[in-house]
Amino acid sequence: MRKREFLLVIFTGGIVYCFIEILWRGYTHWSMALLGALCFGSFYYLEPKLSRVNFFLRMLILCALVTAYEFCFGVVFNLWLGYNVWDYTNLKINFMGQISLLYSFFWYWLCILSHFLRKLIRQRIFDALPSTANILPNLGKAKS
């Protein structure tokens, strides 16, 4: 991955996630730009390496990664630094108020949506895939 490609990817991830948070909650926190950039950058890097894995399983793997990142950021920014960016203690099936099953469900669907943006960036902006490649994911069985 080239330097400018990497910078565009992490910048896009940070900005888009902050925009989603503003739409969802009405506000965001600067640490969410870091988290969005980390998630989107990780997805962009990992997805080609997981291309042989079934699409929905691949999204589940990325969802687990988001949840792990969310927990780490929650421990640092909410518990250690006391910024109180989010608190899931009132939700059922949460862990330490930092991650919850409900939000993991949301992250799964966000991973699916972000797949199309990542593919668009890779294919149309950086031409890393053949121009004839379909923007839709392979929803069938994994390639053998």
Secondary structure, 3 states (H helix, E strand, C coil): CCHHHHHHHHHHHHHHHHHHHHHHHCCCCHHHHHHHHHHHHHHHHHHHHHCCCCHHHHHHHHHHHHHHHHHHHHHHHHHHCCCCCCCCCCCCCEECCCEEHHHHHHHHHHHHHHHHHHHHHHHHHCCCCCCCCCCCCCCCCCCC
